Amino acid sequence: MDQIVLNSVMAALIAAAFLTAAISVLRSRDRSRQRVPVKIRVQRDRNIGSRL
């Protein structure tokens, strides 16, 4: 009887941990959809201007 109770408690804890992880992933996915301004530096060859 005690083993059944302990197994049930462990199953509930594992399910709670799984749900917590799933909710965390879903919430972080919403954050990743936000646009963040990023500056991209374009490296240009310095020798191109002297060829013209």
N, CA, C and O atoms as a Tripos MOL2 file, in Angstrom:
@<TRIPOS>MOLECULE
protein
  208   207    52     0     0
PROTEIN
NO_CHARGES

@<TRIPOS>ATOM
      1 N           0.8220   -1.1990    0.0000 N.3       1 MET1
      2 CA          0.0000    0.0000    0.0000 C.3       1 MET1
      3 C           0.8640    1.2600    0.0000 C.2       1 MET1
      4 O           0.5870    2.2080   -0.7350 O.2       1 MET1
      5 N           1.9070    1.2680    0.8230 N.am      2 ASP2
      6 CA          2.7910    2.4320    0.8870 C.3       2 ASP2
      7 C           3.4930    2.6650   -0.4500 C.2       2 ASP2
      8 O           3.6900    3.8030   -0.8750 O.2       2 ASP2
      9 N           3.8640    1.5690   -1.0990 N.am      3 GLN3
     10 CA          4.5670    1.7010   -2.3770 C.3       3 GLN3
     11 C           3.6550    2.3150   -3.4380 C.2       3 GLN3
     12 O           4.1200    3.0980   -4.2670 O.2       3 GLN3
     13 N           2.3900    1.9810   -3.4260 N.am      4 ILE4
     14 CA          1.4410    2.5480   -4.3800 C.3       4 ILE4
     15 C           1.3040    4.0540   -4.1630 C.2       4 ILE4
     16 O           1.2590    4.8220   -5.1240 O.2       4 ILE4
     17 N           1.2400    4.4700   -2.9110 N.am      5 VAL5
     18 CA          1.1220    5.8950   -2.5900 C.3       5 VAL5
     19 C           2.3820    6.6340   -3.0300 C.2       5 VAL5
     20 O           2.3060    7.7070   -3.6290 O.2       5 VAL5
     21 N           3.5500    6.0470   -2.7250 N.am      6 LEU6
     22 CA          4.8040    6.6930   -3.1170 C.3       6 LEU6
     23 C           4.9250    6.7820   -4.6380 C.2       6 LEU6
     24 O           5.3750    7.8010   -5.1630 O.2       6 LEU6
     25 N           4.5310    5.7360   -5.3410 N.am      7 ASN7
     26 CA          4.5860    5.7720   -6.8030 C.3       7 ASN7
     27 C           3.6380    6.8280   -7.3610 C.2       7 ASN7
     28 O           3.9660    7.5080   -8.3330 O.2       7 ASN7
     29 N           2.4850    6.9640   -6.7610 N.am      8 SER8
     30 CA          1.5240    7.9810   -7.2070 C.3       8 SER8
     31 C           2.0710    9.3860   -6.9710 C.2       8 SER8
     32 O           1.9230   10.2660   -7.8190 O.2       8 SER8
     33 N           2.6970    9.5930   -5.8240 N.am      9 VAL9
     34 CA          3.2860   10.9010   -5.5210 C.3       9 VAL9
     35 C           4.4180   11.1990   -6.4970 C.2       9 VAL9
     36 O           4.5320   12.3220   -6.9880 O.2       9 VAL9
     37 N           5.2410   10.2190   -6.7780 N.am     10 MET10
     38 CA          6.3410   10.4200   -7.7310 C.3      10 MET10
     39 C           5.8090   10.7240   -9.1270 C.2      10 MET10
     40 O           6.3530   11.5850   -9.8200 O.2      10 MET10
     41 N           4.7580   10.0330   -9.5450 N.am     11 ALA11
     42 CA          4.1680   10.2890  -10.8640 C.3      11 ALA11
     43 C           3.6100   11.7050  -10.9280 C.2      11 ALA11
     44 O           3.7450   12.3790  -11.9500 O.2      11 ALA11
     45 N           2.9850   12.1620   -9.8460 N.am     12 ALA12
     46 CA          2.4560   13.5170   -9.8160 C.3      12 ALA12
     47 C           3.5800   14.5510   -9.8800 C.2      12 ALA12
     48 O           3.4420   15.5680  -10.5610 O.2      12 ALA12
     49 N           4.6820   14.3060   -9.1860 N.am     13 LEU13
     50 CA          5.8150   15.2290   -9.2200 C.3      13 LEU13
     51 C           6.4490   15.2870  -10.6050 C.2      13 LEU13
     52 O           6.8030   16.3640  -11.0840 O.2      13 LEU13
     53 N           6.5920   14.1350  -11.2430 N.am     14 ILE14
     54 CA          7.1660   14.0940  -12.5940 C.3      14 ILE14
     55 C           6.2500   14.8180  -13.5760 C.2      14 ILE14
     56 O           6.7290   15.5530  -14.4390 O.2      14 ILE14
     57 N           4.9360   14.6190  -13.4540 N.am     15 ALA15
     58 CA          3.9830   15.3020  -14.3230 C.3      15 ALA15
     59 C           4.0420   16.8180  -14.1010 C.2      15 ALA15
     60 O           3.9780   17.5840  -15.0630 O.2      15 ALA15
     61 N           4.1630   17.2490  -12.8590 N.am     16 ALA16
     62 CA          4.2540   18.6810  -12.5650 C.3      16 ALA16
     63 C           5.5310   19.2710  -13.1520 C.2      16 ALA16
     64 O           5.5140   20.3780  -13.6890 O.2      16 ALA16
     65 N           6.6340   18.5400  -13.0540 N.am     17 ALA17
     66 CA          7.8900   19.0200  -13.6260 C.3      17 ALA17
     67 C           7.7910   19.1180  -15.1500 C.2      17 ALA17
     68 O           8.2910   20.0740  -15.7420 O.2      17 ALA17
     69 N           7.1540   18.1440  -15.7790 N.am     18 PHE18
     70 CA          6.9820   18.1670  -17.2280 C.3      18 PHE18
     71 C           6.1230   19.3510  -17.6500 C.2      18 PHE18
     72 O           6.4520   20.0470  -18.6110 O.2      18 PHE18
     73 N           5.0360   19.5810  -16.9440 N.am     19 LEU19
     74 CA          4.1660   20.7090  -17.2790 C.3      19 LEU19
     75 C           4.8800   22.0400  -17.0790 C.2      19 LEU19
     76 O           4.7220   22.9590  -17.8830 O.2      19 LEU19
     77 N           5.6580   22.1460  -16.0220 N.am     20 THR20
     78 CA          6.4120   23.3700  -15.7720 C.3      20 THR20
     79 C           7.4050   23.6360  -16.8980 C.2      20 THR20
     80 O           7.5410   24.7710  -17.3550 O.2      20 THR20
     81 N           8.0990   22.5900  -17.3460 N.am     21 ALA21
     82 CA          9.0540   22.7430  -18.4440 C.3      21 ALA21
     83 C           8.3390   23.1200  -19.7330 C.2      21 ALA21
     84 O           8.8240   23.9740  -20.4750 O.2      21 ALA21
     85 N           7.2020   22.5020  -20.0140 N.am     22 ALA22
     86 CA          6.4630   22.7980  -21.2390 C.3      22 ALA22
     87 C           5.9530   24.2360  -21.2380 C.2      22 ALA22
     88 O           6.0270   24.9180  -22.2600 O.2      22 ALA22
     89 N           5.4450   24.6950  -20.1200 N.am     23 ILE23
     90 CA          4.9560   26.0760  -20.0240 C.3      23 ILE23
     91 C           6.1090   27.0540  -20.1830 C.2      23 ILE23
     92 O           5.9540   28.0930  -20.8260 O.2      23 ILE23
     93 N           7.2520   26.7400  -19.6120 N.am     24 SER24
     94 CA          8.4200   27.6090  -19.7340 C.3      24 SER24
     95 C           8.8610   27.7230  -21.1860 C.2      24 SER24
     96 O           9.2030   28.8130  -21.6430 O.2      24 SER24
     97 N           8.8590   26.6130  -21.9170 N.am     25 VAL25
     98 CA          9.2480   26.6390  -23.3330 C.3      25 VAL25
     99 C           8.2540   27.4670  -24.1380 C.2      25 VAL25
    100 O           8.6540   28.2490  -25.0010 O.2      25 VAL25
    101 N           6.9840   27.3060  -23.8670 N.am     26 LEU26
    102 CA          5.9730   28.0650  -24.6090 C.3      26 LEU26
    103 C           6.0810   29.5570  -24.3250 C.2      26 LEU26
    104 O           5.8980   30.3690  -25.2320 O.2      26 LEU26
    105 N           6.3680   29.9250  -23.1150 N.am     27 ARG27
    106 CA          6.5240   31.3460  -22.7920 C.3      27 ARG27
    107 C           7.7830   31.9260  -23.4070 C.2      27 ARG27
    108 O           7.7640   33.0690  -23.8620 O.2      27 ARG27
    109 N           8.8750   31.1770  -23.4380 N.am     28 SER28
    110 CA         10.1090   31.6810  -24.0410 C.3      28 SER28
    111 C           9.9640   31.7840  -25.5510 C.2      28 SER28
    112 O          10.6300   32.6150  -26.1700 O.2      28 SER28
    113 N           9.1240   30.9750  -26.1550 N.am     29 ARG29
    114 CA          8.8900   31.0670  -27.5960 C.3      29 ARG29
    115 C           8.2220   32.3970  -27.9240 C.2      29 ARG29
    116 O           8.5090   32.9880  -28.9650 O.2      29 ARG29
    117 N           7.3320   32.8790  -27.0520 N.am     30 ASP30
    118 CA          6.7030   34.1820  -27.2670 C.3      30 ASP30
    119 C           7.7350   35.3000  -27.2000 C.2      30 ASP30
    120 O           7.6440   36.2750  -27.9460 O.2      30 ASP30
    121 N           8.7030   35.1680  -26.3240 N.am     31 ARG31
    122 CA          9.7440   36.1880  -26.2200 C.3      31 ARG31
    123 C          10.6320   36.1980  -27.4500 C.2      31 ARG31
    124 O          11.0880   37.2600  -27.8740 O.2      31 ARG31
    125 N          10.8850   35.0390  -28.0260 N.am     32 SER32
    126 CA         11.7830   34.9750  -29.1720 C.3      32 SER32
    127 C          11.1490   35.5540  -30.4250 C.2      32 SER32
    128 O          11.8580   35.8450  -31.3880 O.2      32 SER32
    129 N           9.8390   35.7300  -30.4400 N.am     33 ARG33
    130 CA          9.1690   36.3030  -31.6040 C.3      33 ARG33
    131 C           9.2860   37.8210  -31.6500 C.2      33 ARG33
    132 O           9.0120   38.4250  -32.6870 O.2      33 ARG33
    133 N           9.6850   38.4440  -30.5570 N.am     34 GLN34
    134 CA          9.8140   39.8910  -30.5410 C.3      34 GLN34
    135 C          11.0080   40.3030  -31.3950 C.2      34 GLN34
    136 O          12.0700   39.6820  -31.3480 O.2      34 GLN34
    137 N          10.8120   41.3660  -32.1750 N.am     35 ARG35
    138 CA         11.9030   41.8330  -33.0180 C.3      35 ARG35
    139 C          12.8460   42.7040  -32.2070 C.2      35 ARG35
    140 O          12.4200   43.5520  -31.4230 O.2      35 ARG35
    141 N          14.1090   42.4810  -32.4080 N.am     36 VAL36
    142 CA         15.1300   43.2490  -31.7230 C.3      36 VAL36
    143 C          15.9740   43.9270  -32.7870 C.2      36 VAL36
    144 O          16.4970   43.2490  -33.6720 O.2      36 VAL36
    145 N          16.1240   45.2520  -32.7290 N.am     37 PRO37
    146 CA         16.9450   45.9240  -33.7440 C.3      37 PRO37
    147 C          18.4030   45.5150  -33.6160 C.2      37 PRO37
    148 O          18.9800   45.5130  -32.5290 O.2      37 PRO37
    149 N          18.9730   45.1730  -34.7410 N.am     38 VAL38
    150 CA         20.3610   44.7160  -34.7690 C.3      38 VAL38
    151 C          21.0960   45.4780  -35.8510 C.2      38 VAL38
    152 O          20.6070   45.5920  -36.9750 O.2      38 VAL38
    153 N          22.2630   46.0000  -35.5220 N.am     39 LYS39
    154 CA         23.0890   46.6630  -36.5220 C.3      39 LYS39
    155 C          24.0380   45.6360  -37.1130 C.2      39 LYS39
    156 O          24.7280   44.9150  -36.3930 O.2      39 LYS39
    157 N          24.0600   45.5840  -38.4290 N.am     40 ILE40
    158 CA         24.9550   44.6580  -39.1080 C.3      40 ILE40
    159 C          25.9710   45.4840  -39.8820 C.2      40 ILE40
    160 O          25.6050   46.2860  -40.7420 O.2      40 ILE40
    161 N          27.2100   45.2920  -39.5820 N.am     41 ARG41
    162 CA         28.2650   46.0030  -40.2870 C.3      41 ARG41
    163 C          28.6560   45.2180  -41.5290 C.2      41 ARG41
    164 O          28.9680   44.0290  -41.4670 O.2      41 ARG41
    165 N          28.6320   45.9070  -42.6460 N.am     42 VAL42
    166 CA         29.0050   45.2710  -43.9080 C.3      42 VAL42
    167 C          30.4780   45.5540  -44.1380 C.2      42 VAL42
    168 O          30.8970   46.7100  -44.1960 O.2      42 VAL42
    169 N          31.2540   44.5000  -44.2660 N.am     43 GLN43
    170 CA         32.6760   44.6760  -44.5260 C.3      43 GLN43
    171 C          32.8790   44.8090  -46.0240 C.2      43 GLN43
    172 O          32.5010   43.9290  -46.7970 O.2      43 GLN43
    173 N          33.4710   45.9050  -46.4150 N.am     44 ARG44
    174 CA         33.7250   46.1500  -47.8270 C.3      44 ARG44
    175 C          35.2110   46.0850  -48.0770 C.2      44 ARG44
    176 O          36.0300   46.4400  -47.2290 O.2      44 ARG44
    177 N          35.5300   45.6230  -49.2560 N.am     45 ASP45
    178 CA         36.9370   45.5280  -49.6340 C.3      45 ASP45
    179 C          37.4630   46.9330  -49.8940 C.2      45 ASP45
    180 O          36.8870   47.6640  -50.7000 O.2      45 ASP45
    181 N          38.5230   47.3170  -49.2400 N.am     46 ARG46
    182 CA         39.0660   48.6750  -49.3610 C.3      46 ARG46
    183 C          39.7350   48.8970  -50.7200 C.2      46 ARG46
    184 O          39.8900   50.0390  -51.1530 O.2      46 ARG46
    185 N          40.1230   47.8370  -51.3790 N.am     47 ASN47
    186 CA         40.8410   47.9800  -52.6500 C.3      47 ASN47
    187 C          39.9090   48.2140  -53.8270 C.2      47 ASN47
    188 O          40.3880   48.5590  -54.9080 O.2      47 ASN47
    189 N          38.6170   48.0450  -53.6720 N.am     48 ILE48
    190 CA         37.6810   48.2120  -54.7950 C.3      48 ILE48
    191 C          37.6810   49.6650  -55.2620 C.2      48 ILE48
    192 O          37.6680   49.9090  -56.4680 O.2      48 ILE48
    193 N          37.6960   50.6180  -54.3680 N.am     49 GLY49
    194 CA         37.6890   52.0210  -54.7500 C.3      49 GLY49
    195 C          38.9010   52.4240  -55.5600 C.2      49 GLY49
    196 O          38.7770   53.2880  -56.4280 O.2      49 GLY49
    197 N          40.0550   51.8510  -55.3260 N.am     50 SER50
    198 CA         41.2680   52.2200  -56.0500 C.3      50 SER50
    199 C          41.2940   51.6090  -57.4460 C.2      50 SER50
    200 O          42.0520   52.0780  -58.2950 O.2      50 SER50
    201 N          40.5080   50.6020  -57.7090 N.am     51 ARG51
    202 CA         40.4870   49.9690  -59.0270 C.3      51 ARG51
    203 C          39.7070   50.8050  -60.0340 C.2      51 ARG51
    204 O          39.9690   50.7580  -61.2360 O.2      51 ARG51
    205 N          38.7340   51.5780  -59.5180 N.am     52 LEU52
    206 CA         37.8920   52.3600  -60.4340 C.3      52 LEU52
    207 C          38.5930   53.5740  -60.8280 C.2      52 LEU52
    208 O          38.0590   54.3740  -61.5970 O.2      52 LEU52
@<TRIPOS>BOND
     1     1     2 1
     2     2     3 1
     3     3     4 2
     4     3     5 am
     5     5     6 1
     6     6     7 1
     7     7     8 2
     8     7     9 am
     9     9    10 1
    10    10    11 1
    11    11    12 2
    12    11    13 am
    13    13    14 1
    14    14    15 1
    15    15    16 2
    16    15    17 am
    17    17    18 1
    18    18    19 1
    19    19    20 2
    20    19    21 am
    21    21    22 1
    22    22    23 1
    23    23    24 2
    24    23    25 am
    25    25    26 1
    26    26    27 1
    27    27    28 2
    28    27    29 am
    29    29    30 1
    30    30    31 1
    31    31    32 2
    32    31    33 am
    33    33    34 1
    34    34    35 1
    35    35    36 2
    36    35    37 am
    37    37    38 1
    38    38    39 1
    39    39    40 2
    40    39    41 am
    41    41    42 1
    42    42    43 1
    43    43    44 2
    44    43    45 am
    45    45    46 1
    46    46    47 1
    47    47    48 2
    48    47    49 am
    49    49    50 1
    50    50    51 1
    51    51    52 2
    52    51    53 am
    53    53    54 1
    54    54    55 1
    55    55    56 2
    56    55    57 am
    57    57    58 1
    58    58    59 1
    59    59    60 2
    60    59    61 am
    61    61    62 1
    62    62    63 1
    63    63    64 2
    64    63    65 am
    65    65    66 1
    66    66    67 1
    67    67    68 2
    68    67    69 am
    69    69    70 1
    70    70    71 1
    71    71    72 2
    72    71    73 am
    73    73    74 1
    74    74    75 1
    75    75    76 2
    76    75    77 am
    77    77    78 1
    78    78    79 1
    79    79    80 2
    80    79    81 am
    81    81    82 1
    82    82    83 1
    83    83    84 2
    84    83    85 am
    85    85    86 1
    86    86    87 1
    87    87    88 2
    88    87    89 am
    89    89    90 1
    90    90    91 1
    91    91    92 2
    92    91    93 am
    93    93    94 1
    94    94    95 1
    95    95    96 2
    96    95    97 am
    97    97    98 1
    98    98    99 1
    99    99   100 2
   100    99   101 am
   101   101   102 1
   102   102   103 1
   103   103   104 2
   104   103   105 am
   105   105   106 1
   106   106   107 1
   107   107   108 2
   108   107   109 am
   109   109   110 1
   110   110   111 1
   111   111   112 2
   112   111   113 am
   113   113   114 1
   114   114   115 1
   115   115   116 2
   116   115   117 am
   117   117   118 1
   118   118   119 1
   119   119   120 2
   120   119   121 am
   121   121   122 1
   122   122   123 1
   123   123   124 2
   124   123   125 am
   125   125   126 1
   126   126   127 1
   127   127   128 2
   128   127   129 am
   129   129   130 1
   130   130   131 1
   131   131   132 2
   132   131   133 am
   133   133   134 1
   134   134   135 1
   135   135   136 2
   136   135   137 am
   137   137   138 1
   138   138   139 1
   139   139   140 2
   140   139   141 am
   141   141   142 1
   142   142   143 1
   143   143   144 2
   144   143   145 am
   145   145   146 1
   146   146   147 1
   147   147   148 2
   148   147   149 am
   149   149   150 1
   150   150   151 1
   151   151   152 2
   152   151   153 am
   153   153   154 1
   154   154   155 1
   155   155   156 2
   156   155   157 am
   157   157   158 1
   158   158   159 1
   159   159   160 2
   160   159   161 am
   161   161   162 1
   162   162   163 1
   163   163   164 2
   164   163   165 am
   165   165   166 1
   166   166   167 1
   167   167   168 2
   168   167   169 am
   169   169   170 1
   170   170   171 1
   171   171   172 2
   172   171   173 am
   173   173   174 1
   174   174   175 1
   175   175   176 2
   176   175   177 am
   177   177   178 1
   178   178   179 1
   179   179   180 2
   180   179   181 am
   181   181   182 1
   182   182   183 1
   183   183   184 2
   184   183   185 am
   185   185   186 1
   186   186   187 1
   187   187   188 2
   188   187   189 am
   189   189   190 1
   190   190   191 1
   191   191   192 2
   192   191   193 am
   193   193   194 1
   194   194   195 1
   195   195   196 2
   196   195   197 am
   197   197   198 1
   198   198   199 1
   199   199   200 2
   200   199   201 am
   201   201   202 1
   202   202   203 1
   203   203   204 2
   204   203   205 am
   205   205   206 1
   206   206   207 1
   207   207   208 2
@<TRIPOS>SUBSTRUCTURE
     1 MET1         2 RESIDUE 1 A MET
     2 ASP2         6 RESIDUE 1 A ASP
     3 GLN3        10 RESIDUE 1 A GLN
     4 ILE4        14 RESIDUE 1 A ILE
     5 VAL5        18 RESIDUE 1 A VAL
     6 LEU6        22 RESIDUE 1 A LEU
     7 ASN7        26 RESIDUE 1 A ASN
     8 SER8        30 RESIDUE 1 A SER
     9 VAL9        34 RESIDUE 1 A VAL
    10 MET10       38 RESIDUE 1 A MET
    11 ALA11       42 RESIDUE 1 A ALA
    12 ALA12       46 RESIDUE 1 A ALA
    13 LEU13       50 RESIDUE 1 A LEU
    14 ILE14       54 RESIDUE 1 A ILE
    15 ALA15       58 RESIDUE 1 A ALA
    16 ALA16       62 RESIDUE 1 A ALA
    17 ALA17       66 RESIDUE 1 A ALA
    18 PHE18       70 RESIDUE 1 A PHE
    19 LEU19       74 RESIDUE 1 A LEU
    20 THR20       78 RESIDUE 1 A THR
    21 ALA21       82 RESIDUE 1 A ALA
    22 ALA22       86 RESIDUE 1 A ALA
    23 ILE23       90 RESIDUE 1 A ILE
    24 SER24       94 RESIDUE 1 A SER
    25 VAL25       98 RESIDUE 1 A VAL
    26 LEU26      102 RESIDUE 1 A LEU
    27 ARG27      106 RESIDUE 1 A ARG
    28 SER28      110 RESIDUE 1 A SER
    29 ARG29      114 RESIDUE 1 A ARG
    30 ASP30      118 RESIDUE 1 A ASP
    31 ARG31      122 RESIDUE 1 A ARG
    32 SER32      126 RESIDUE 1 A SER
    33 ARG33      130 RESIDUE 1 A ARG
    34 GLN34      134 RESIDUE 1 A GLN
    35 ARG35      138 RESIDUE 1 A ARG
    36 VAL36      142 RESIDUE 1 A VAL
    37 PRO37      146 RESIDUE 1 A PRO
    38 VAL38      150 RESIDUE 1 A VAL
    39 LYS39      154 RESIDUE 1 A LYS
    40 ILE40      158 RESIDUE 1 A ILE
    41 ARG41      162 RESIDUE 1 A ARG
    42 VAL42      166 RESIDUE 1 A VAL
    43 GLN43      170 RESIDUE 1 A GLN
    44 ARG44      174 RESIDUE 1 A ARG
    45 ASP45      178 RESIDUE 1 A ASP
    46 ARG46      182 RESIDUE 1 A ARG
    47 ASN47      186 RESIDUE 1 A ASN
    48 ILE48      190 RESIDUE 1 A ILE
    49 GLY49      194 RESIDUE 1 A GLY
    50 SER50      198 RESIDUE 1 A SER
    51 ARG51      202 RESIDUE 1 A ARG
    52 LEU52      206 RESIDUE 1 A LEU
